[in-house]
């Protein structure tokens, strides 16, 4: 059974042959019949035109970079606030430890 993609013109193509048919390895002396003389199918060439409502790649990348920069700026602000909070919490912890040590010393002096 043949594939749906089989082309009858390939039957005479020198690259699809098991032997050197028509001296295919030396094209200057080969018989000019066969695959080379098959008529080419001229299809109308149409240039693809991008619809005007589509963004170009440059515009898309610029939008992406702008949004990414804004997101990174917000993330940096959040991290700065988080760092400030962590510093405050660390300071508060040290203050509570100092207060607790002081209370333990006072309780030890009373007893």
N, C-alpha and C positions, 0 to 999 in steps of 0.2 A: 504494500500500500504506500503510495507516495504522500509526502507531506503537502499541506496546502501552500507552503512557501516555495515549492519547487518551480523553477523557471526553465522552460524548454530551451531557451537560448544557452543555458549553462552546459548543455550537452556537448557543444562544440568549443567550450572555453578551454584553452590550453592548460590552465592551472588545475582543472578538475579531471585531468586525464592521467592514466597509469603509465603511459608511454609518451615519447616525444612526438606527438602528433603534429604534422606540418612543420617540423623543426621549430617548435615553440621556444626553445632556449636561445635560438638565434633569430630574432625577429626580422633582421635585415634581409635574410634570404627566405623567410617563410612565405608560404602561399598566403596571399591576402584574402583568403576566403574564411568563412567560419565566424567566430565570435566577434572579431574586430569589425566586420561589415554588417553586423546586425543593426537595424535602424534604432536610433535612440528615441525614446518617448519624450517629447518635449512637453513638459508640464508648465503651465503659466506660473511665473514666479511672483509671489505676493510678499510684500514686505509687511512684517508685523508692526502694527502701530499700537502703541500703548494708549489705552483710553485716558482721556484727560483727567478723569476723576481719581486715577491711581497715583499714589505718591511714588516718587522716584526713590531709588535705593538711598541716595544721599539724604533726602528729606527724612526717610524712615530712620536712618542711622542717627541723624541729628536729633530727632525727637527722642530716640532711645537714649542717646548720650545725655541730653538735657534732663530727662526724667531720672536717669541713673544718678546724675550729679546731685539733683535735688534730694533724692532718697538718701544718698550718702551723707549729705549735709545734715539731714534730720537724724540719721543714725549717729553721726558724730556728736550732735547736741545731746541726744539721749545718753550716749556713753559718758559724756562730760558730767551730766547730771547724776548718773549712776556712780561715777567715780567720786563725785562730791559727797553723795549720800553715804558711800562706803567709808570715806574718810571720817565723816561725822559719826557714823556708827562705831567705827574703831576707836575714835576719841571718847565717845560715850562709854564704851566697854572698859577702857582703861580707867576712866573716872570712877566707874562703879566698882572696879576691882580695888582701886585705891581707897574708896570709901569703905568697902567691905573689910579690907585689911586693917584700916584704922579702927573700925568697930570691933574687930576681933582682938586687937591690941588693948582697947579700952576694957572689953569684957574680961580679958585676961588679967588686967591690973586690978579690977574690982574683986575678983575671986581670990 
